[in-house]
Amino acid sequence: MLDIHFGDNLEIIRAFPGGSFNLIYIDPPFNTGKVQARTQIQTIRDENGDRTGFKGRRYRTVKIGSKAYADTFDDYLGFLGPRLEEARRLLAPDGSFFLHIDYREVHYCKVLLDSIFGRESFINEIIWSYDYGARATKRWSPKHDNILWYAKDPERYTYRYDDIDRIPYMAPGLVGPEKAERGKTPTDTWWNTIVSPNGREKTGYPTQKPLAIINRIVRVHSNPGDRVLDYFAGSGTTGEAAVRQGRSAVLVDSNEEAMSVMARRLAFAGPRFHGWEAGSGAEESNGLFAAARNATP
Ligand SMILES: C[S@@+](CC[C@H](N)C(=O)[O-])C[C@H]1O[C@@H](n2cnc3c(N)ncnc32)[C@H](O)[C@@H]1O
């Protein structure tokens, strides 16, 4: 079963009954949708300047920088906070919550989530390391995302250890043929490439996350038949992972293009749309996914 809702997620998820989801994964955009850029200027004496100041002196204005980051940050936690509180309310007693974020915001989000779930409910910080693209020349290239895992009840949560996929040993010669053949379980650092720009998985939606990452989360942190929620659904990766592994999913997004992409990608699952009809709005055009453009990679 797959339900896809169109609209602002806060309003939509507030209407869902408490305790009704076993797994919630969200991958919110960095930008809240508001342009918060604040440009700093300086005035400099200049006879040809465009401003007149004290005693009729002429000045010109020079742009010396922007405080867009700090402004966006303030607004970001204000935007995210109520949506994180809803996550806890919506989780079933054995439920888990995953917040996918990046190095810029993760520390602030961790503190916020500790206050909502309680510090004891924090189980892991998963590092998704992808090593793709250009290298920075003035600092270490940031090539990872952070995924925070909180359990509603740290004493009782779903963790299907036997369903964890195995990865090759780095030095198989040291562990013997049987172990080498079986592989090992991953740690909290997950190596996986980004969605390949030319690969079959690519939907064209910016910030699309790899199915392999979400598949692992769904497989290990929910049981077959469970209900999975993603209220920043984008291209519907969580929906695909959930339905293909026998879970039901509820997806929410406020972007028309996300709806179009999901309609195509998830047609195999016969989704029910709420608040949107295929072909009713702006169809995607040349990757103009405005609302998602400033989001995490
Ligand atoms: C980073 S993208 C998610 C990408 C997704 N994980 C995937 O694999 O395709 C974030 C999504 O959140 C959506 N979004 C942002 N603000 C929203 C809001 N208030 N309500 C619902 N969706 C929102 C954007 O439209 C965008 O599609």
The ligand as a Tripos MOL2 file, in Angstrom:
@<TRIPOS>MOLECULE
LIG
   27    29     1     0     0
SMALL
NO_CHARGES

@<TRIPOS>ATOM
      1 C1         16.4110   16.5960   -0.0450 C.3       1 LIG1
      2 S1         14.8980   16.4360   -0.8630 S.3       1 LIG1
      3 C2         14.4630   14.7570   -0.5400 C.3       1 LIG1
      4 C3         15.0920   13.8150   -1.5100 C.3       1 LIG1
      5 C4         14.6730   12.3660   -1.2920 C.3       1 LIG1
      6 N1         15.2680   11.7950   -0.1060 N.3       1 LIG1
      7 C5         15.0430   11.4970   -2.4900 C.2       1 LIG1
      8 O1         15.7550   10.5080   -2.3510 O.co2     1 LIG1
      9 O2         14.6130   11.8530   -3.5890 O.co2     1 LIG1
     10 C6         13.8440   17.3370    0.2010 C.3       1 LIG1
     11 C7         12.3830   17.4000   -0.2390 C.3       1 LIG1
     12 O3         11.6340   18.0510    0.7650 O.3       1 LIG1
     13 C8         10.5640   18.7400    0.1300 C.3       1 LIG1
     14 N2         10.0410   19.7380    1.0710 N.ar      1 LIG1
     15 C9         10.6690   20.8690    1.5080 C.ar      1 LIG1
     16 N3          9.8850   21.5280    2.3790 N.ar      1 LIG1
     17 C10         8.7500   20.7930    2.5040 C.ar      1 LIG1
     18 C11         7.5620   20.9540    3.2710 C.ar      1 LIG1
     19 N4          7.3880   21.9870    4.1010 N.pl3     1 LIG1
     20 N5          6.5880   20.0160    3.1380 N.ar      1 LIG1
     21 C12         6.7540   18.9410    2.3170 C.ar      1 LIG1
     22 N6          7.8720   18.7530    1.5710 N.ar      1 LIG1
     23 C13         8.8500   19.6570    1.6660 C.ar      1 LIG1
     24 C14        11.2020   19.3010   -1.1270 C.3       1 LIG1
     25 O4         10.2080   19.5650   -2.0910 O.3       1 LIG1
     26 C15        12.1400   18.1780   -1.5360 C.3       1 LIG1
     27 O5         11.5330   17.3310   -2.4670 O.3       1 LIG1
@<TRIPOS>BOND
     1     1     2 1
     2     2     3 1
     3     2    10 1
     4     3     4 1
     5     4     5 1
     6     5     6 1
     7     5     7 1
     8     7     8 2
     9     7     9 1
    10    10    11 1
    11    11    12 1
    12    11    26 1
    13    12    13 1
    14    13    14 1
    15    13    24 1
    16    14    15 ar
    17    14    23 ar
    18    15    16 ar
    19    16    17 ar
    20    17    18 ar
    21    17    23 ar
    22    18    19 1
    23    18    20 ar
    24    20    21 ar
    25    21    22 ar
    26    22    23 ar
    27    24    25 1
    28    24    26 1
    29    26    27 1
@<TRIPOS>SUBSTRUCTURE
     1 LIG1         1 GROUP 0 **** ****
